[in-house]
Amino acid sequence: GSPVSAEERRLRDKKHLDDITAARLPPLHHSPAKLLPIEESIAIQIQQKEAYEEMQAKLAAQKLAERLNIKMVRFEPEGEASMQYREVRDED
């Protein structure tokens, strides 16, 4: 037979696949995988582990507070007076 270019072959295979099935691959939402140096990979894993542990600690504290019926309120030792003092006002 006559040689078929790669583009023609790809189009023919795509049409053949269209004839066989209506299934489609989901769109790629993320960039394809890439190779990282081992040092960068370790740094990312450590960062993710710390973020995960921090989130777990917050969740545990929240569950404990709910179980003990403790209400967490914002604590401002200087109070409202210091905020009024810090407001910038034009004195014309």
Number of C-alpha atoms within 10 A of each C-alpha: 3 4 6 9 8 9 9 10 12 12 11 12 12 12 11 11 13 12 9 9 8 7 8 8 5 6 6 7 6 6 6 6 6 5 6 9 7 9 9 10 12 12 11 12 12 12 12 12 12 12 12 12 12 12 12 12 12 12 12 12 12 15 12 12 13 12 9 9 9 10 8 9 6 5 7 8 7 8 9 9 8 11 9 9 9 8 7 7 7 4 4 3
